[in-house]
Each structure stands twice: as C-alpha cells, then as structure tokens.
Amino acid sequence: MLGSNETHIVDAIVQDHTEIKAYYEQYKKSVSLEDKQKWSNQWRWEVARHSIGEELVAYPALEKYVPGGLAMADKDRAQHHEVKENLSLLEKKTAGHDASAFDNLMDQTQQTLDQHIREEEEHDLVKLRECLPPEEGMRLGSKFKRTKRFVPTHSHPSAPERPPFETVVGLLAAPIDKLRDMFEKFPSADELKEVKPN
C-alpha cells in the first residue's frame, strides 16, 4: 500500500536536482568565506549522496525497464565519475585557500552537473517514467530517499560505481564520512528551509 507522502523516483531525482542548483546559487551569492564554505559543503554533500543514490537505485532501474537503458546508465555513470573527481579535489581545498581556483572548480563542476541534469530530465528520466510501472516508480522513489540516508557523504572516485560492489564500499565509507561531516560547517536548518524548494 502506498503512503500519501511517497514520491515517484523521477520526481525525487528532479527535486534533488533543484536543491543542488539552489545550494550552488547560495554559494555564488555568499560574500563571506564562512558562508561560501558552508554552502559549498552543503552542495558537495548533496551531490555525493544524490549521485550514489542514482547509481544504486535509478540506474539499475534504467537498465532493467528501459530499452537501451544500459547505454544511458553507462553514460550517466561516466558523467558522475567526472563530477566525483572534482568533488574529491574540492574536499582537499577550502573556499578561502586560492579562492579563484576553488570558485573555478565549483563553476566547472556545476556546469558538468547542469549538462548531466538537462540530459537526464529531458531524456533518461522521461523514458524511465514511461517504462516503469507506476507502483514500481513509487517504490523506487522511497528506496532512493532511504538509500541516500546510508550512503557516503563524500566523494570516493576510486570506489566501484555499480552495485553490489558500490554498496559494500559505501557501507564501509559512510560512517567515516559522517564523522568527518561533524567537523565541517553547514548551513543551519533555518537557512536550508529558506532555500529548499517546496
């Protein structure tokens, strides 16, 4: 039985895309180094979780339900890998250290994400919605959201990008990532509430 707060996987992914863009825009608007750092942390954290959630839930569904889905998923994984490499570089820097290089890498990564998001939303996700039975779309939406709670929150570009190996590596890396998150600055709940789309 489906609950009233369940979301189709396509809608859950699009919602994440909107949040990622909003966090990036907050980073670009920020004036102080502290604000820039906390919004870049939030953006990086969400991109890492979202990417792995797609790789564990959405891409296997593309492969299973959509004709030609394997090629779509492989293309998406390759785009994710480029983003993960950049996220890994960003984690080694701060917004205040070589600010122009940090800003350029943020911009470059968001441009890659924008292209990836556009291709997904205009093609891959349209096909996925068409081919998925509605109940399965809702079940996968719940699974996608649930999966994001347990995956690593930092980029691990050398980790496998296909289940089940990605799942095993993710379960090992996630607790360490969450411990690292405790020592980083993030926007407050009120700041996030103001930025998050409804």
N, C-alpha and C positions, 0 to 999 in steps of 0.2 A: 504494500500500500504506500502510495506516495504522499509525503507531507506537503503542507502548503508552502513551506519555506524552501523546498527543493528547487534547484536550478538546473536547466539543461546544460550539458557540458560546454556547448558552444557559447551560451550566454555567460557562463562562469569565466571562460577564457577571455571573452571580449571585455568583461568587467575588469579583469586583471590588466588587460592592455590599457584601458582607460586610466587605471590607478598608476601604472608605470609611467605613462605620459604626464600625469598630474604631479608625480613626485619629481620628475625631471624638470618640469616647469618651475616648481618651487625652488629647486636647486639653482636654476638660472636667475630667478628673481632675487635670491638671497644676496645680501650685501656683506654681512659679517662672515668671517671664516668659520665661526662656530655653526652658524645656520647652514652654510654651504656644506660643511662636513656632515651634519646630522641628516640633511636631505639627501646627500649622495649615499650615505649609509642606508637610509630607508629604501631608496631606489635600487641600490645594488642587492639588498636583502630580498626585495620583492622579485626582482628579475631572476635571481638564483632559484628561489622557491618555485616561481612560475615555470621556468624552463624545465626543471626536473619533473614537476607535476605533469607538464605536457608530454615529456619523454616517457613517463611511466604509465600514463592513462590515455592521453589523446592520440599519440602516435600509434600505439598498438591498435586502437580502435580504427584509425585511418587504414592501417594495413589489413585489418580483418573485414571491414564493411565496405570500403570504397574501392571500386575498380581503379587500378593504378595508384592505390594508396601507399604502397611500399615506396615508390619513387618520390611521392610527396613527402612522406615521413623522412626519408633519407636526406632530401634537400633541406627540410626544416632542421634536422639534426646538425647538418653541416653549418647552417647559419647560427644555430645555438652555440656550436663549438667556437666560432669566431668571437661571439659575444662573451663566452666564458673565459677565453684567453684575455680579453680586455678587462673583464671584471677582476681577474686574478692580478693583473698589473695595477689596477686601481686600488686594490686592497693593500698593496705594498706602499702606497703613497697617501698623503693627506692633502686636503684642499688647500692648505697653507704652504705646502712644500712644492715649489715650482708650480705655482698656481696656473700659469698659462698652459703648461703641459698637461696638468690634471684636467683642466677645463676642455682642452682639445680632445683628450681621450674620452671624456664624458660625452662630448658632442659626437665624436666619431661612432661611439658605441650606440648612442641613441639613434643616429642616422641608420645604422645597420638594423637596429630594432624596428624603426619606423618602416623600413622596406619589408622586413620579415612580417610585421604585423599586417601591413597592407596586403601582402600576398596571401597570408593566412585568412584574413577576414573576407577578401574578395574571391578567393578560390577554395582553399582547402576546407575551411570551416563551413562554407556553403555546401560543398559536396558531402561533408560529414553529416550535416543536419539532414540532407536529402536521403542519405542511405541508412542512417541509424533508426531503428525502431524507436518511437517516442519514449517508451518506458526505459529502454536501454540508455537513451540520451540523458534522462533524469538520473538514472542510477549512476552513470559515469560522472555526471555533474557533482553528485555527492561524494563519489570516490575521489575526484580531482581535488575538491576542497579539503577532504580528510587527509589525503596524501600530502598536501602542502604543509600540514602541521608537523609532519615527521621527517621531512627531507632536510638535507643540509641547507644552511642559510648563507653559505659562502660558495664561491666558485671553485670547482675542482676539475680543471680542464683535462687532466690526465686520467680521470675516472672513466669507466665504461659508460656508454650512452644508451645502452639497450638493456631492458630487463632480461633475465633476473640479476645479472651482474651489477647493474647500476643500483638496484635495490639493496643488495648486500653492502656495497661500498657506502651507499647513502646512510644506511642504518649505523654503520661504524663511524662515519664522519659527523653525523648530525649532533650528537651530544657535545663534541669538541667545538663545533661551530656555535652552538647555543651558549657555551661557556664563554667563547670569545665575544659574543654579542653583549654579554653582561658588562664588558669593559669599553664598549663603544657608545657614542652619543646618538640618540634617535629623537625624532620629533615627539612631543608629548601627545597623549591621547586626544587632547583638545585640538592641537594643531592638525593631527591626522583627520579628525572629524570634519574640520573646516575644508579640507582638501578633497577627501574621498567623495566621489560621485555617489548619488543615491542609488 
